C-alpha cells in the first residue's frame, strides 16, 4: 500500500481524503433533507465537499495564515447565518446542526492541508456518528438527570482538571506527594463512581441484593446503615441481613483491587485471604437472602442506596484523612511501634477503611515493615466490620440486628485468622 501511495502526489492524497470525509458528512445531511421534505435544511452531498475544498484552497494559497483562515471562516459563517435565518422563517423549530457541520467541514480543509490526518479523520467520523444517532442521543439525554450530568462533571474535575496541575514531588519529612495523593483520590472515586453507575443502570432490574453488592463496592458502611433502617418495613430479616453480609464481603474484594493497583507486594501475600473472605461472605449472604419468600417492595430501599459518591467535599475529606493517617503512621511507628500502629488501625476502621489502607500501601516496605502493614490492613477491615455490626444493632429491627451482628462479628473474626499465618 505504501509503495502504491508514493506514486500519488501528497496533495492529491489530501484532496481525496478531504473529499471522502466531506462527502460522508454531506451524504448524512442529504439523507435528512430527503426524509423531511417540509423543512429547509442547508447543504447536501455537493455543498459540503465544496465547503471543505474552500478551506483547503485557502490554507494552500496562504500557507495556513491564521488571519486569512479567520477571514475565510467569517465569510463562510455569514453565508451560514443567512441560511439559518431562512430556516427559522420556514420553521420555528429549526436547528443549527447543518450549519455547524458546514463550519467543521470548512475546518477539515486546513487540518488536512497541514497533515493533521488523524485529527481530521477522527473529527469527521465522530461528527457523522453524532449526526446520525440524533434520536438515540436525544433519548439518552432525556433519561439522564441534571444530577447525573453534574456528577460526571465532578468526576472530570477530579481526574482531568485537578490532577495534572499538582506537582509530582515529595514534600516535608513525611514524604507527602500531592500528585500521588490525588491519584489515590481519583482511583477511589473512579471505583466508587463505576459502582454507582452500574447501580443506577441495573439496580432496579436486579433487586436489593444486587444493589447491596454494588453499594458495598463503594461504601459497605453506608449500605449496611441503609439496609438496617429499611429492615423495619419487613419482618423477614434474611432479606436484609444477607445483603448486609454480602456488602461487607465486597469490601474485601475492594481491598484486593486497591492493593493490586497500589501495592503489589502486599497484594501477593494477602489476596488469597481477602478474595476468599469476600467470596465466602457474598455467597453466604446470597444464599441466606434467598431463604423464605421474597415479595418485598424494594423501591424505597433501592432509592435510598443510590448515594452519590462524587461529592467534592467528600473527596477533599478523604485526601485530608489520608494525609493525616499517613503522617500519624510515621509518628506512631517511630514512637510506639507495632502496638501503636495496630491501635491506629482499630480506630481508623471506626471511620473509614480506605484512607488507612492506602497509607499502608504507600508506606509498606519504606517506613512500615511489610508484615506489620499486612496485619494492620486485616485489623482495620475487621474493626470496620465490628463497627457495622454495631450499626446494625442500632438501626435494624429485632430479628435483623441479631443475624447481622452475628454475621459481621463472625466475618470480623475470620478476617483476623490470616494474621496467624503471615
LINQUI-V757312 format. One record per residue. RES is the residue in one small letter. SS is DSSP state (H for helix, E for strand, - for the rest). NEAR is the number of other C-alpha atoms within 12 Angstrom. Layout:
RES	SS	NEAR
RES	SS	NEAR
This chain:
x	-	7
x	H	7
x	H	7
x	H	9
x	H	13
x	-	12
x	-	12
x	-	15
x	-	12
x	H	16
x	H	21
x	H	17
x	H	20
x	H	31
x	H	32
x	H	23
x	H	30
x	H	42
x	H	35
x	H	29
x	H	41
x	H	45
x	H	34
x	H	33
x	H	46
x	H	38
x	H	27
x	H	34
x	H	37
x	H	26
x	H	23
x	H	26
x	H	20
x	H	18
x	H	13
x	-	13
x	-	12
x	-	13
x	-	21
x	-	30
x	-	36
x	-	37
x	-	36
x	-	29
x	-	27
x	-	23
x	H	31
x	H	41
x	H	36
x	H	30
x	H	40
x	H	45
x	H	34
x	H	32
x	H	43
x	H	40
x	H	31
x	H	32
x	H	31
x	H	24
x	H	15
x	H	20
x	-	18
x	-	25
x	-	19
x	H	15
x	H	14
x	H	21
x	H	30
x	H	21
x	H	18
x	H	29
x	H	32
x	H	18
x	H	20
x	H	31
x	H	25
x	H	17
x	H	21
x	H	29
x	H	22
x	H	17
x	H	26
x	H	29
x	H	22
x	H	21
x	H	25
x	H	19
x	H	15
x	H	17
x	-	16
x	-	14
x	-	14
x	-	22
x	-	22
x	-	25
x	H	27
x	H	37
x	H	35
x	H	27
x	H	42
x	H	45
x	H	40
x	H	36
x	H	45
x	H	43
x	H	43
x	H	49
x	H	46
x	H	40
x	H	35
x	H	40
x	H	35
x	-	26
x	-	24
x	-	19
x	H	23
x	H	16
x	H	21
x	H	31
x	H	29
x	H	18
x	H	26
x	H	38
x	H	25
x	H	20
x	H	31
x	H	28
x	H	19
x	H	21
x	H	28
x	H	24
x	-	16
x	H	18
x	H	13
x	H	14
x	H	15
x	H	14
x	H	12
x	H	14
x	H	14
x	H	13
x	H	15
x	-	18
x	-	14
x	H	12
x	H	16
x	H	26
x	H	19
x	H	17
x	H	27
x	H	27
x	H	19
x	H	27
x	H	31
x	H	21
x	H	23
x	H	34
x	H	28
x	H	17
x	H	15
x	H	23
x	H	24
x	H	18
x	H	16
x	-	19
x	-	17
x	-	17
x	-	13
x	E	15
x	E	16
x	-	11
x	-	12
x	-	22
x	-	22
x	E	27
x	E	24
x	H	26
x	H	24
x	H	28
x	H	37
x	H	35
x	H	29
x	H	37
x	H	40
x	H	35
x	H	31
x	H	39
x	H	38
x	H	28
x	H	31
x	H	35
x	H	35
x	H	25
x	H	34
x	H	33
x	H	29
x	H	24
x	H	34
x	H	29
x	H	21
x	H	21
x	H	28
x	H	25
x	H	16
x	H	19
x	-	32
x	H	45
x	H	44
x	H	36
x	H	44
x	H	54
x	H	45
x	H	45
x	H	49
x	H	45
x	H	43
x	H	45
x	H	42
x	H	46
x	H	42
x	H	33
x	H	43
x	H	53
x	H	39
x	H	37
x	H	51
x	H	46
x	H	30
x	H	35
x	H	38
x	H	24
x	H	21
x	-	26
x	-	23
x	-	28
x	-	35
x	H	39
x	H	42
x	H	52
x	H	53
x	H	42
x	H	47
x	H	58
x	H	56
x	H	48
x	H	51
x	H	56
x	H	51
x	H	43
x	H	52
x	H	48
x	H	36
x	H	39
x	H	46
x	H	39
x	H	30
x	H	40
x	H	35
x	H	22
x	H	22
x	H	27
x	-	30
x	H	21
x	H	25
x	H	39
x	H	32
x	H	21
x	H	26
x	H	36
x	H	29
x	H	21
x	H	32
x	H	43
x	H	27
x	H	24
x	H	40
x	H	35
x	H	28
x	H	29
x	H	40
x	H	36
x	H	24
x	H	28
x	H	36
x	H	29
x	H	20
x	H	30
x	H	34
x	-	24
x	-	18
x	-	14
x	-	14
x	-	20
x	-	16
x	-	26
x	-	17
x	-	28
x	H	20
x	H	19
x	H	34
x	H	32
x	H	25
x	H	27
x	-	41
x	-	37
x	-	32
x	-	33
x	-	35
x	-	39
x	-	25
x	H	25
x	H	15
x	H	21
x	H	33
x	H	22
x	H	20
x	H	34
x	H	34
x	H	23
x	H	27
x	H	37
x	H	35
x	H	24
x	H	36
x	H	38
x	H	30
x	H	31
x	H	43
x	H	31
x	H	21
x	H	23
x	H	28
x	H	17
x	H	13
x	H	16
x	H	21
x	H	25
x	H	19
x	H	21
x	H	38
x	H	32
x	H	25
x	H	38
x	H	40
x	H	30
x	H	26
x	H	37
x	H	31
x	H	27
x	H	29
x	-	35
x	H	43
x	H	47
x	H	41
x	H	48
x	H	48
x	H	47
x	H	47
x	H	49
x	H	41
x	H	39
x	H	34
x	E	32
x	-	19
x	-	20
x	-	28
x	E	31
x	-	25
x	H	27
x	H	29
x	H	30
x	H	41
x	H	47
x	H	37
x	H	43
x	H	50
x	H	45
x	H	39
x	H	40
x	H	50
x	H	41
x	H	38
x	H	41
x	H	47
x	H	36
x	H	33
x	H	46
x	H	37
x	H	27
x	H	32
x	H	41
x	H	30
x	H	24
x	H	26
x	-	35
x	-	29
x	H	23
x	H	24
x	H	41
x	H	38
x	H	25
x	H	33
x	H	48
x	H	34
x	H	25
x	H	38
x	H	44
x	H	31
x	H	25
x	H	41
x	H	37
x	H	23
x	H	29
x	H	40
x	H	29
x	H	19
x	H	26
x	H	23
x	H	14
x	H	14
x	-	20
